[in-house]
């Protein structure tokens, strides 16, 4: 797998200035440019390799693209700071980064620092890091039943996990054309010599992973993506630790964690040999959990996972000290967390609230991902972000959705067996017997009065069902006794079951000791988890609950579904769908505030070994110019505005391509800043107010385009910002936006975005019509 390149410092500085140009007035821009160029300039003195890079054509071109938007003094200062950084500190830091990268060829230069960024943060993972994606509803009648859908999700998830463990998943490939999707491509690429191999799982021999095959894929416009994050998808949890959390994975565990009504349960989904258990058995397990009428725990532990990480670390240690280590281990090592909610989501807003944070009690936010299913069968994935990015989650999301849609294991007609095996015995009594019984009755009540008792008649299953499951009826009855006592006390107990020895002369009975190591293990593996809480833990959970609701209460949200046009129309207009969605965001914010803003669009760099993400800086000089021109739409003709839209699209496509190839500026400067901090240095470029401003991300955006995704979202990353998830479908476009009302009204923003879409499509339609009439 090719390694993520460290960009040329001159290119990074040029790209950084390009992103600054629409953000600053000219005086601010000039100062930032000066600092950046100073940081870069001494690059040529570092070594002969970087000497050749110093004034590359791409760097010169990037610098020529800079144009101050407002006053020249601000532009000059930004430019001065950038040049100074490039000339001095930047060159030394870049040299150090390149050397470090050369010494760590097993990974990428950004992988370690990116893990640290997440794991060292002490902020709650709720709203700050964990996003969600909701599944499209199942249109078939009965398949959105909570039990039916949960069972099918679990079975399909287990299938995906089994394929992943066996290294049988097809390589993740980003296709830019049709050739790399063809059967011809697969046939040709398998014959590439394996001696030139790059590492992916050996079982993918049909694909013949090799450096030559990577270039073969490249020539066919297919880009194999790094799959190293997939190992953290299942059986993975973020563990709170003082100062820096850790990610723990146990890929030997086969059990599932289920949270319902604040209670936690676990049961095995696969056997010791890695075989998926029968769907009927998993269906029964989930039915049992859903039928549990226990009141919610007075102190739900889920709130702790939404706490400040150091606070949660101290309370988790307390939990372990109180004897909950085994229960926590069961939580941590579970395949994933299935949250069965009693609440329902009736509209996009309530769906976002439920899936983004919920009530906090019925969650375990530290799991690699949680599959949430509400009472009406609406489902979503909420995932912890430190272990990986959206590539692995979306692959799981799409394949599990397709599998359960095509091959559901449980149908709405599947019901638990309704068998009553009990028999009511009747006796005939004469007067003497009745009198004798009366005396016996009095003696009996004197004897048994202290005794408490109850009975259970369980009519859902019986002996016939157990025979179908190939399970001894008596052994299951005894196992239920062992598990019941363990759930009540957390202990095992001496057990007596009488067994006749009448097969032998004068035989009577022998004892079957039904409490065994196996029943103990089963009780732990298939158990409602109970936690021991002392006063300090109860107080900590209560505080965590209060903090959770204080955290999520201010969040406002709204969504926009735009059905007039979709991806198919944009293809006809020859405009990149993603670029237009981003342009509408820029125009909408400009219409709301009259300003441009720091914008973040995540772009995967999984085409490289251990690649994570790079930032597409969607606020450009082109989008700024377009926003201003549409303010004066009456004075501009459709042809001119169409050209501005095309310029925005071309620029966005270029930025996206560069970012995917590791040629953005954010990650490079991020790595250089960390190196500077370690040495105690503080280059002017990182103290420049312009650097702080552009990294104050007002518009945090992410595309969630997939046939399986109904809605997705995340919280703003700054108090005065917006969290903008958007989807692009063939016949409709959509936005799901969050904000904090103290800064902005999210509905006003969406109105501005919608009006921008209207204006953009009006221009595209008119220009297209004019072109057809002119015969072009």
C-alpha positions in Angstrom: 0.0 0.0 0.0 1.5 3.4 -0.9 2.4 5.6 2.0 0.7 9.0 2.7 3.0 11.6 1.3 4.4 14.5 3.3 3.5 17.5 1.1 6.1 20.0 0.0 6.3 22.8 2.5 6.0 25.4 -0.2 2.8 23.8 -1.5 1.4 23.6 2.0 2.1 27.3 2.6 0.6 28.2 -0.8 -2.6 26.2 -0.1 -2.9 27.6 3.3 -2.8 31.2 1.9 -5.3 30.2 -0.8 -7.7 29.2 2.0 -7.1 32.4 3.9 -7.8 34.7 0.9 -11.6 34.6 1.1 -11.5 34.7 4.9 -9.5 37.9 5.6 -9.5 41.4 4.6 -6.4 42.4 2.7 -4.4 43.6 5.8 -5.0 40.4 7.7 -4.2 38.3 4.7 -0.9 40.1 4.0 0.3 39.5 7.5 -0.6 35.8 7.4 1.2 35.4 4.0 4.3 37.1 5.4 4.5 34.7 8.4 3.8 31.6 6.2 6.5 32.5 3.7 9.0 33.1 6.4 8.3 29.7 7.8 8.8 28.2 4.4 11.8 30.1 3.0 14.7 28.3 4.6 13.5 25.0 3.2 16.1 25.1 0.4 18.9 25.2 2.9 17.8 22.0 4.6 18.8 19.4 2.1 19.2 18.9 -1.7 15.9 17.1 -1.9 13.9 19.9 -0.5 16.0 22.4 -2.4 14.4 21.1 -5.6 11.0 21.5 -4.1 11.4 25.1 -3.1 9.8 27.0 -5.9 7.9 24.3 -7.6 5.5 25.3 -10.4 2.6 24.3 -8.3 3.8 26.6 -5.5 4.2 29.5 -7.8 0.8 28.9 -9.3 -0.8 28.8 -5.9 0.8 32.1 -4.9 -0.4 33.7 -8.1 -3.9 32.6 -7.2 -3.8 34.7 -4.1 -5.9 37.8 -4.2 -6.8 39.9 -1.2 -10.5 40.2 -0.9 -10.5 43.5 1.0 -7.8 45.8 2.4 -4.3 45.3 1.3 -2.6 45.9 4.7 -4.3 42.8 6.2 -3.4 40.7 3.2 0.2 41.8 3.4 0.6 40.9 7.0 -0.8 37.4 6.6 1.5 36.9 3.6 4.5 38.2 5.6 3.8 35.7 8.5 3.4 32.8 6.1 6.7 33.6 4.2 8.6 34.0 7.5 7.3 30.6 8.7 8.3 29.0 5.4 11.7 30.5 5.6 12.6 29.8 9.3 10.8 27.5 11.8 8.7 25.8 9.1 11.8 24.5 7.3 13.3 23.0 10.4 10.0 21.4 11.5 9.4 20.1 8.0 12.9 18.5 8.0 12.2 16.9 11.4 8.8 15.6 10.2 10.3 14.1 7.0 13.0 12.3 9.0 10.5 11.0 11.5 8.3 9.8 8.6 11.2 8.0 7.0 11.9 6.2 10.3 8.3 4.9 10.6 7.6 3.4 7.3 5.0 1.0 8.9 2.5 3.9 9.2 1.6 7.4 8.1 2.9 10.6 9.6 -0.6 11.6 10.6 -1.9 8.4 12.1 -0.3 8.6 15.6 -1.0 12.3 16.1 -4.6 11.9 14.9 -5.2 9.1 17.5 -3.6 11.3 20.2 -5.9 14.2 19.2 -9.0 12.2 19.9 -7.7 10.1 22.9 -6.1 13.0 24.7 -9.2 15.2 24.6 -10.9 15.3 27.9 -14.2 16.5 26.4 -17.3 14.3 26.5 -17.5 12.2 23.4 -21.2 13.1 23.2 -21.8 15.9 20.7 -18.1 16.6 20.5 -17.0 13.5 18.6 -19.7 10.8 18.2 -21.8 11.2 15.0 -24.7 9.1 13.8 -26.1 7.7 10.5 -29.7 6.5 10.4 -30.8 3.6 8.1 -33.5 3.9 5.5 -36.8 2.4 6.8 -37.6 -1.1 5.6 -40.7 -0.7 3.3 -41.9 -4.2 3.8 -44.9 -4.7 6.1 -43.9 -6.0 9.5 -40.1 -5.8 9.0 -39.8 -2.6 11.1 -41.1 -4.5 14.1 -38.4 -3.8 16.7 -37.7 -7.5 17.5 -37.7 -8.5 13.9 -35.4 -5.7 12.7 -33.1 -6.1 15.7 -32.7 -9.9 15.1 -32.0 -9.4 11.4 -29.5 -6.6 12.1 -27.7 -8.9 14.6 -27.5 -11.8 12.2 -26.3 -9.7 9.3 -23.8 -7.9 11.5 -22.5 -11.3 12.6 -22.1 -12.4 9.0 -20.1 -9.2 8.2 -17.9 -9.7 11.3 -17.3 -13.4 10.4 -16.2 -12.4 6.9 -14.0 -9.7 8.3 -12.4 -12.1 10.8 -11.7 -14.7 8.1 -10.3 -11.9 5.9 -12.8 -12.7 3.2 -14.1 -9.2 2.7 -13.4 -7.8 -0.8 -10.7 -5.0 -0.7 -12.1 -1.6 -0.3 -11.7 0.2 -3.6 -12.7 3.7 -4.5 -13.9 3.6 -8.1 -13.5 6.6 -10.3 -14.6 4.8 -13.4 -16.4 1.7 -14.6 -13.4 -0.3 -15.6 -12.3 -1.1 -12.1 -15.8 -2.4 -11.2 -15.8 -5.0 -14.0 -15.3 -8.7 -13.9 -12.6 -8.2 -16.5 -10.6 -6.1 -14.1 -10.8 -8.8 -11.3 -9.7 -11.5 -13.8 -6.8 -9.5 -15.1 -5.5 -8.2 -11.8 -5.3 -11.7 -10.2 -2.6 -12.7 -12.6 -0.3 -9.8 -11.6 2.9 -11.3 -10.0 2.6 -11.6 -6.3 6.3 -11.1 -5.7 5.7 -7.4 -5.9 3.2 -7.4 -3.1 1.9 -4.8 -0.7 0.2 -6.0 2.4 -3.5 -6.7 2.7 -4.9 -10.0 4.1 -3.4 -13.0 2.4 -6.8 -14.7 2.0 -7.6 -12.0 -0.6 -5.5 -14.0 -3.1 -8.2 -13.7 -5.8 -7.1 -10.0 -5.9 -3.4 -10.6 -5.7 -2.4 -7.7 -3.4 0.8 -6.2 -4.8 2.3 -2.9 -5.5 2.0 -3.8 -9.2 -1.6 -4.6 -8.7 -2.1 -1.2 -7.0 -0.7 0.5 -10.0 -2.9 -1.8 -12.2 -5.9 -0.7 -10.2 -4.7 2.9 -10.5 -4.5 2.6 -14.3 -8.1 1.3 -14.3 -9.2 4.3 -12.2 -9.6 2.3 -9.1 -7.9 3.2 -5.8 -7.5 0.4 -3.2 -8.1 1.9 0.3 -6.4 1.2 3.5 -8.4 -1.2 5.7 -6.3 -1.1 8.8 -9.1 0.6 10.8 -11.4 -2.4 10.3 -9.7 -4.3 13.1 -11.2 -1.8 15.5 -14.8 -2.0 14.1 -15.9 -4.9 16.3 -15.1 -6.0 19.9 -13.6 -2.5 20.5 -14.1 0.1 23.2 -12.6 3.4 24.2 -11.5 3.0 27.8 -11.3 6.2 29.9 -7.8 6.8 31.4 -6.3 9.8 33.1 -4.8 12.1 30.5 -5.2 9.8 27.5 -7.8 7.2 26.8 -6.9 3.8 25.2 -8.7 1.6 22.6 -9.1 -2.0 23.7 -9.9 -4.8 21.3 -10.7 -8.4 22.0 -11.4 -10.2 18.7 -11.9 -13.5 20.5 -15.1 -12.5 22.1 -18.4 -13.7 20.5 -21.0 -12.0 22.6 -23.3 -9.0 22.0 -24.0 -6.2 24.5 -27.7 -5.2 24.6 -28.9 -2.1 26.5 -32.6 -1.7 27.2 -34.3 0.5 29.7 -30.9 1.2 31.2 -30.2 -2.5 31.9 -27.4 -4.3 30.2 -27.5 -7.9 28.9 -25.0 -10.1 27.0 -25.4 -13.3 25.0 -23.3 -15.2 22.5 -24.0 -14.6 18.9 -21.4 -17.1 17.7 -20.2 -20.3 19.1 -16.6 -21.2 20.1 -15.9 -22.4 16.6 -17.0 -19.1 15.1 -20.3 -20.3 13.7 -23.2 -18.0 13.9 -25.9 -19.3 16.2 -29.4 -20.0 14.7 -31.4 -17.0 14.0 -34.3 -18.5 16.0 -32.0 -18.6 19.1 -30.9 -15.0 18.7 -34.5 -14.0 18.1 -35.5 -15.7 21.4 -32.7 -14.0 23.3 -33.8 -10.6 22.1 -37.4 -11.4 22.8 -36.5 -12.3 26.4 -34.8 -9.0 26.8 -37.7 -7.0 25.3 -40.1 -8.8 27.6 -38.2 -7.9 30.8 -40.4 -5.6 32.8 -37.8 -4.6 35.4 -38.0 -0.9 36.2 -35.1 1.2 35.1 -32.1 1.1 37.4 -32.0 4.1 39.8 -28.4 4.8 38.7 -27.9 4.0 34.9 -24.3 3.6 34.1 -24.6 4.9 30.6 -24.5 8.5 31.8 -20.9 7.9 32.9 -19.8 7.4 29.2 -21.0 10.9 28.5 -18.9 12.5 31.2 -15.6 14.4 31.1 -13.0 11.7 30.3 -10.9 12.2 33.5 -14.0 12.2 35.7 -15.2 9.0 34.0 -11.7 7.5 34.3 -11.8 7.9 38.1 -15.3 6.6 38.4 -14.5 3.6 36.2 -11.6 2.7 38.5 -14.1 2.9 41.4 -16.4 0.6 39.5 -13.6 -2.0 39.1 -12.6 -1.6 42.8 -16.2 -2.4 43.8 -16.0 -5.8 42.1 -17.5 -5.0 38.7 -14.4 -5.9 36.7 -15.9 -8.9 35.0 -19.1 -7.0 34.0 -17.0 -4.2 32.5 -14.9 -6.7 30.6 -18.1 -8.1 29.1 -19.1 -4.6 28.0 -15.7 -3.7 26.6 -15.2 -6.9 24.6 -18.7 -7.2 23.2 -19.1 -7.2 19.4 -20.9 -3.9 19.5 -23.7 -2.3 21.6 -27.3 -2.9 20.6 -29.6 -0.2 22.1 -33.3 -1.2 22.2 -35.2 2.0 22.9 -38.7 2.3 24.2 -39.0 5.8 22.7 -39.9 6.6 19.1 -38.8 9.1 16.5 -41.6 10.7 14.6 -39.8 13.2 12.4 -36.2 14.1 11.3 -35.7 16.4 14.3 -36.7 13.8 16.9 -34.7 11.1 15.0 -31.6 13.3 15.2 -32.0 13.9 18.9 -32.6 10.2 19.6 -29.7 8.9 17.5 -27.2 11.6 18.3 -27.6 11.5 22.1 -30.9 10.0 23.2 -31.7 10.1 26.9 -28.1 9.0 27.9 -29.3 6.2 30.1 -29.8 3.6 27.3 -26.4 4.1 25.7 -22.7 3.1 26.1 -21.1 5.9 24.1 -17.6 4.4 24.4 -18.3 1.3 22.2 -16.8 1.4 18.7 -20.3 1.7 17.5 -23.8 1.3 18.8 -26.7 0.1 16.8 -29.8 1.9 18.0 -33.4 0.7 17.2 -36.4 2.5 18.5 -39.8 1.1 19.4 -41.0 1.6 15.8 -38.0 -0.1 14.2 -36.2 3.1 13.1 -32.5 2.3 13.3 -29.1 4.2 13.3 -25.5 3.8 14.0 -23.8 6.1 16.6 -20.0 5.6 16.6 -17.0 6.6 18.6 -14.6 8.4 16.4 -11.1 7.8 17.9 -10.6 4.3 16.5 -11.4 5.2 12.9 -13.2 7.3 10.3 -16.4 6.8 8.4 -15.0 4.5 5.7 -15.2 1.3 7.7 -18.5 2.3 9.4 -20.1 3.1 6.0 -18.9 -0.2 4.5 -20.5 -2.1 7.5 -23.6 0.1 7.3 -24.2 -0.5 3.6 -23.4 -4.2 3.5 -25.5 -5.1 6.6 -28.4 -3.1 5.2 -28.2 -4.9 1.9 -27.8 -8.3 3.5 -30.8 -8.0 5.8 -32.9 -6.5 3.0 -32.1 -9.3 0.5 -31.9 -12.2 2.9 -33.7 -11.6 6.2 -33.5 -14.5 8.7 -36.5 -13.5 10.7 -39.9 -12.6 9.1 -42.8 -11.0 10.8 -44.6 -14.3 10.9 -41.9 -15.8 13.2 -43.4 -16.0 16.7 -42.2 -17.7 19.9 -43.9 -21.1 20.4 -47.0 -20.9 22.5 -47.1 -24.2 24.3 -48.6 -25.0 27.8 -47.3 -28.3 29.1 -48.8 -28.0 32.6 -51.6 -30.3 33.9 -54.1 -29.5 36.6 -54.7 -32.5 38.9 -58.2 -33.1 40.5 -58.8 -35.3 43.6 -62.0 -36.8 45.2 -62.3 -36.6 49.0 -64.7 -38.1 51.6 -65.6 -36.6 55.0 -62.9 -38.3 57.0 -60.3 -37.2 54.6 -61.6 -33.7 54.7 -61.4 -33.6 58.6 -57.9 -35.0 58.6 -56.8 -32.5 56.1 -58.2 -29.6 58.2 -56.0 -30.6 61.1 -53.1 -31.1 58.8 -53.8 -27.7 57.4 -53.5 -26.0 60.7 -50.2 -27.8 61.4 -49.0 -27.0 58.0 -49.6 -23.3 58.2 -47.8 -23.2 61.5 -44.9 -24.9 59.8 -44.8 -23.0 56.5 -45.9 -19.5 57.5 -42.3 -18.2 57.4 -41.8 -19.6 54.0 -42.1 -17.4 50.9 -42.7 -18.8 47.5 -43.9 -18.1 44.0 -44.3 -20.0 40.8 -43.7 -19.3 37.1 -45.6 -20.7 34.2 -43.7 -20.1 31.1 -45.8 -20.8 28.0 -43.7 -19.4 25.2 -41.6 -22.5 24.7 -41.8 -26.2 25.9 -40.2 -29.6 25.5 -41.0 -29.9 21.8 -39.1 -26.6 21.1 -36.1 -27.7 23.1 -35.9 -30.9 21.0 -35.9 -28.8 17.9 -33.0 -26.8 19.4 -31.2 -30.1 20.2 -31.0 -29.1 23.9 -31.7 -31.4 26.8 -34.9 -30.0 28.4 -33.7 -30.9 31.9 -30.3 -29.3 31.4 -31.9 -26.0 30.2 -34.3 -26.0 33.2 -31.3 -26.4 35.5 -29.3 -23.8 33.6 -32.1 -21.3 34.1 -32.0 -22.0 37.8 -28.2 -21.3 37.9 -28.5 -18.2 35.9 -31.4 -16.9 37.9 -29.6 -17.3 41.2 -26.5 -15.7 39.8 -28.6 -12.7 38.6 -30.1 -12.4 42.0 -26.9 -12.7 44.1 -24.0 -12.5 41.7 -22.8 -15.8 43.1 -23.1 -19.6 42.6 -24.5 -22.0 45.2 -24.5 -25.6 46.2 -27.1 -27.3 44.1 -28.9 -30.7 44.6 -30.8 -32.5 41.8 -32.0 -35.9 42.6 -31.2 -38.7 40.2 -32.6 -42.2 40.6 -30.1 -45.2 40.7 -33.0 -47.7 40.3 -31.1 -49.3 37.5 -29.2 -51.0 40.2 -30.4 -53.5 42.9 -31.7 -51.6 45.9 -30.6 -48.4 44.2 -32.1 -45.1 45.5 -30.8 -41.8 44.4 -27.6 -40.0 43.6 -27.1 -36.2 43.5 -26.5 -34.3 40.2 -24.5 -31.3 41.1 -26.0 -28.9 38.6 -23.8 -26.0 39.5 -20.7 -26.5 37.2 -17.9 -24.5 35.7 -19.9 -24.4 32.5 -23.1 -23.1 34.1 -21.0 -20.4 35.8 -19.4 -19.4 32.5 -22.8 -19.4 30.8 -24.3 -17.3 33.6 -21.6 -14.7 33.1 -21.8 -14.8 29.3 -25.6 -14.7 29.0 -26.5 -12.3 31.8 -28.1 -9.1 32.7 -25.1 -7.2 33.9 -25.3 -6.0 37.5 -23.0 -3.3 38.9 -22.1 -2.7 42.5 -22.4 1.0 43.3 -21.3 2.7 46.4 -22.3 6.2 47.5 -19.5 8.0 45.6 -20.4 6.1 42.3 -24.1 6.9 42.7 -23.2 10.5 43.2 -20.9 10.5 40.2 -23.6 9.0 38.0 -26.1 11.6 39.1 -23.7 14.3 38.3 -22.9 12.7 35.0 -26.7 12.6 34.3 -27.0 16.3 35.1 -24.0 17.2 33.0 -25.3 15.1 30.1 -28.6 17.0 29.9 -26.9 20.3 30.4 -24.7 19.4 27.4 -27.4 18.3 25.0 -30.2 20.7 26.1 -29.0 23.8 24.2 -28.5 22.0 20.9 -31.0 23.1 18.2 -31.5 21.3 14.9 -33.5 21.3 11.8 -33.4 19.6 8.4 -34.2 20.5 4.8 -35.4 18.1 2.1 -35.1 19.6 -1.3 -37.0 17.5 -3.9 -37.0 19.8 -6.9 -33.7 18.7 -8.2 -31.2 15.9 -7.5 -27.9 14.3 -8.5 -29.3 13.3 -11.9 -30.1 17.0 -12.7 -26.7 18.2 -11.7 -25.0 15.6 -13.9 -27.1 17.0 -16.8 -25.8 20.5 -15.9 -22.3 19.1 -15.7 -21.8 20.4 -12.2 -20.2 18.4 -9.4 -23.1 17.6 -6.9 -20.8 17.9 -3.9 -19.5 21.3 -5.1 -23.0 22.6 -5.5 -24.1 21.5 -2.0 -21.0 23.2 -0.6 -21.6 26.3 -2.6 -25.2 26.5 -1.3 -23.7 26.3 2.2 -21.3 29.1 1.5 -24.0 31.3 -0.1 -26.4 30.5 2.7 -24.0 31.6 5.4 -23.1 34.7 3.5 -26.7 35.6 3.1 -27.3 35.0 6.8 -24.2 36.9 8.1 -22.7 38.8 5.2 -19.4 37.0 5.9 -17.3 34.0 4.9 -16.4 31.4 7.5 -13.9 28.7 8.3 -15.2 25.6 6.6 -14.3 21.9 7.1 -15.2 19.1 4.8 -13.7 15.8 5.6 -12.0 13.8 2.8 -10.7 10.3 3.4 -7.0 9.6 2.7 -7.6 5.9 2.9 -5.9 5.4 -0.4 -2.7 5.5 1.6 -1.4 3.2 4.3 -2.8 4.3 7.7 -4.3 7.4 6.0 -7.0 9.1 8.0 -8.6 12.3 6.6 -7.6 15.6 5.0 -9.6 18.8 5.0 -11.3 20.2 1.9 -11.4 24.0 2.5 -14.7 24.6 0.7 -14.7 28.4 1.4 -12.6 29.7 -1.6 -12.1 32.9 -3.4 -14.4 31.4 -6.1 -17.3 30.7 -3.6 -16.8 34.2 -2.1 -17.0 35.8 -5.5 -20.1 33.7 -6.4 -21.8 34.6 -3.2 -21.2 38.3 -3.8 -22.4 38.1 -7.4 -25.7 36.4 -6.5 -26.3 39.3 -4.1 -26.5 41.4 -7.3 -28.3 38.8 -9.4 -30.5 41.3 -11.1 -27.4 43.0 -12.6 -25.8 39.8 -13.8 -26.9 37.6 -16.7 -27.4 33.8 -16.4 -24.4 33.1 -18.5 -22.0 35.0 -16.3 -23.4 33.5 -13.1 -23.2 30.0 -14.8 -19.5 30.6 -15.3 -19.0 31.5 -11.7 -20.8 28.3 -10.6 -18.6 26.3 -12.9 -15.5 28.0 -11.5 -16.6 27.0 -8.0 -17.2 23.5 -9.1 -13.8 23.2 -10.8 -12.0 24.6 -7.8 -13.9 22.3 -5.4 -13.1 19.3 -7.6 -9.4 20.3 -7.6 -9.3 20.7 -3.8 -11.1 17.4 -3.2 -8.7 15.6 -5.5 -5.7 17.1 -3.8 -7.0 16.3 -0.4 -7.7 12.6 -1.3 -4.1 12.4 -2.5 -2.8 13.8 0.8 -2.1 17.2 -0.7 -4.1 19.5 1.6 -2.5 21.8 4.1 -4.3 21.1 7.3 -2.7 17.8 8.3 0.8 18.9 7.3 0.6 22.1 9.4 -1.1 20.1 12.2 1.9 17.8 12.4 4.4 20.6 12.2 2.6 22.4 15.0 2.8 19.3 17.2 6.5 19.0 16.6 7.0 22.7 17.5 5.0 22.3 20.7 7.2 19.3 21.7 10.3 21.4 21.3 8.8 24.4 23.1 8.8 26.5 20.0 6.0 28.8 19.0 6.3 29.9 15.4 4.5 33.1 14.5 2.3 31.3 11.9 0.5 29.4 14.7 0.2 32.6 16.8 -1.2 34.6 13.9 -4.9 35.5 14.6 -5.6 34.4 11.0 -4.5 30.9 11.8 -6.8 30.7 14.8 -9.6 32.2 12.8 -9.5 29.8 9.9 -9.3 26.9 12.4 -12.4 28.2 14.2 -14.6 26.0 12.1 -18.0 27.7 11.8 -19.2 25.4 9.1 -18.3 21.8 9.9 -19.7 19.7 7.0 -19.8 16.1 5.9 -21.5 14.3 3.1 -23.6 11.2 4.0 -24.6 10.0 0.5 -25.5 6.3 0.5 -28.6 4.4 -0.6 -28.8 3.0 2.9 -28.6 6.4 4.8 -31.8 8.2 5.6 -30.3 10.9 7.8 -27.0 11.7 9.5 -25.6 14.4 11.7 -23.3 15.7 14.3 -23.0 18.7 16.6 -21.1 21.9 15.8 -17.4 21.9 16.7 -17.5 25.5 18.0 -20.2 27.2 20.1 -21.1 29.7 17.3 -20.9 27.1 14.5 -23.1 24.7 12.5 -22.8 20.9 12.2 -24.0 20.2 8.6 -24.6 16.7 7.4 -25.9 16.5 3.8 -27.1 13.9 1.4 -27.2 13.7 -2.4 -29.7 11.4 -4.0 -30.7 10.9 -7.6 -33.9 13.0 -7.3 -33.5 15.0 -4.1 -31.0 16.8 -1.9 -31.0 17.2 1.9 -29.3 18.9 4.8 -29.5 18.1 8.5 -28.1 20.9 10.6 -27.3 21.5 14.2 -26.4 24.7 16.1 -26.6 26.5 19.4 -29.4 29.1 19.4 -27.4 31.6 21.4 -25.3 32.2 18.3 -27.4 31.4 15.2 -30.9 30.3 14.3 -30.6 27.1 12.4 -33.9 27.6 10.6 -32.9 31.0 9.4 -29.7 29.4 8.1 -31.5 26.7 6.3 -33.9 29.2 4.7 -30.8 31.0 3.3 -29.4 27.7 2.0 -32.7 26.8 0.4 -33.0 30.2 -1.3 -29.4 29.7 -2.5 -30.4 26.4 -4.0 -33.3 28.0 -5.7 -31.2 30.7 -7.2 -28.4 28.3 -8.3 -30.8 25.9 -10.0 -32.6 28.8 -11.7 -29.4 30.0 -13.2 -28.3 26.5 -14.2 -31.7 25.9 -15.8 -31.8 29.2 -17.7 -28.2 28.8 -18.9 -28.9 25.3 -20.0 -32.0 26.4 -21.9 -30.0 29.2 -23.6 -27.3 26.8 -24.7 -29.8 24.5 -26.2 -31.5 27.3 -28.1 -28.2 28.5 -29.4 -27.3 25.0 -30.6 -24.2 24.6 -28.5 
